[in-house]
Amino acid sequence: MTIIVPPPPIAWYGSSFAYYDDEPRTDEERDAAAVWARAGRLAGFSPKQFEPRPGGGDSSGVVLGRFLPVHDGHRYLIEYARAFAARVHVFVRVGAADPVPFPVRRDWLTELFPDVTVVPVEDLPGVPTRDESVRHWTAQIRAHADPGYLFAGEDHGGPLAHLLGAQFVPVDRHAVRVSGTKIRADPWAWERYLPPPVRAWYVRRVCLIGPEATGKTLLSSRLAEHYGTVRVPEHAGTLPVLRAADVSRVAHAQQTAEDLLARRATRVMFCDTDLLSVRLWSERLYEAAPDWLRAASESPTAELYLLTEPDQPFSGAPAERATFHARCVAELTRLGRPFVPIRGDYHQRLATAVEAVDALLAQPGR
């Protein structure tokens, strides 16, 4: 009688084991191998070998990445980690040539995940070997955390987890089919994967500035419709008169609305005034402006200004409008901000504005 001694299984196919390679085998040999393997498993089994369900307790985990920029694939990875570990550290690789500064990425991550700890890991100088990089990352992680889990969608996660004494939990990076490389190449082709603060980072801001009654509100509304995006209304327009006591509140409200609506814009956003404009109006009315507003207006956020000319009929003082227009030109020039004069009838103004905005959008952004 021939005794068949089956081999251990060589592969697991999700619902069944394979015990042999592709060489022909009889059904009896295959069944005998399965019986033998089952007996071996049960002989050494005890329910105590089951580990507790992950999550909660004092468990900790680490997530690694560049986050250039943060996108929904990263959010899935971190959310996955938070489901396993009570405490999560996110380690961000930081290089000198990164297109998004670390503080910006840190703010994105802490806003999206207030309960995680974000730690920068500076790149080693030169061209380090793989072993040097692994040792560098291991030292940085151990300086801040003692992880029980390491979560990654990359093949290198396993060796690093082994060095840290952590369990490697692979997370399928293709579950959310996007990458930072693709987004950097064309952010708006991947718009659906951009979290609100990241979306705001890529929005191009266009501000309409100029004297009163020169069509800024109408033009900004039409431009927003034309480009399928949002418009930031002029907060001071809700007041019958801009009192000195209102200036700080109006300016703060204007900037707040601009920053929040940028999270809801697509490609470009149109601002019916901004901090620079509010400051100029304050100086026109009171020959002064709040110190914080003067400082903030020195670094305007708009990439393009559409300067509306005072060539429309108006019942107010022409000299004041002309003086304010000249003041806008002088300040935009001093600050080095690009601007395009907008003049003529409604159709001419809209055509000039669209041409200028199209030219802006054709230029590389962030």
Steps between C-alpha positions, in 0.01 A plus 500: 500500500639838397474775763461845350673774699350823366694826494387814681288741294695724265234762431170636621246600238243676718271203551729200456861388537727371225728219617689417182649681207366458147616140466212250450370354827221258572191609689592253779839669547343845514234392749760324716708818509201701618416248777862495614521882507175530695620251760823695539316828550263362762773315690669824599193721528358672806239781506747696712700549183234742371606859556256764621312699242702808395384848591477708814688427818858620513586399145707729280581514133704696249428619148775619265482716189587819315141629479576716196217588517267329746229323301221249556740208469692637799176559688402138444840383627484711817135413565596134465780547753268674746264203485786277622690723741389736774799724438632573152820682404528627143862542388542739209804478275638851446741599222653833402330501159151402616236700308284528811674617821479274804305752713224502237483119493507488880207741518304293245555179696424646842182660368382176339616283793520706821581195711812389310856614568684635196880474498740620224785277387767693312663330202859391546754705300634363176378169364469263797492124454185307578653371823595855605148621432344213695727566798421873482125441497524239774686741728256784430198284569641353819577851626129581496304176519508133598262369237313175509399538136647650187253584223616545143405426145860444393708183493769653724259514794570142605877530561460830682223357719730206585777735614251691714358184653159594362243309300483604136147568383494543121233736371412466133618826343290428193174502696492875435657535158684829527853615573681817595694489173180506296350783705813714476496459122133602465317572829158562347496176304493334845274754668277242665795370706602839642400570864366855554822657638705347218248617243542855629879475456462444124227759434618806302366818659392797287398826664297785356615836628417857412285802580133483589234437236738354243322166458711280730207312652329425170825400330611270783160329493514444123856371519407249770214377280725482195763286677256294704649603831432718804512873565589677823259792550606833642420494870508880529220510242259387770559824697348841428833664582844369600558642846846495656368259763397259222828482310668218694184288507434554129858413406501191719165388358629552146808285557300233683250472217779484243685221682186295560358538150834401347425153639192490281644651183607328180828610340441873557313727742385860453520744790292817491769685705770373740710621792700737279182659372351532851821665620496748211138586572579551869785734406275683256233560763714549813856544374595202715444125536539246783860391545419131451319578175790704366739214575272231353433694181871506421472133391186477288370152420362582155711394203325744267319831550233624263510879542168652397533846344275792608362548150137423587244774581468572872332772705785528751817711487710413191819633659474262795447202271797599284720550806402161644565330166848657486562384857407141402742514206778635721458233769469209257814621328687545828406151615589347164154352454389424141193695395296554185299821433132428441321769299225554244142372495385183672587269210846651458568468871392137512704410192814668638456330836448154348809542283708596804369213714553247220860618475544454875357148491732410212799577722639235736355524850612341821 
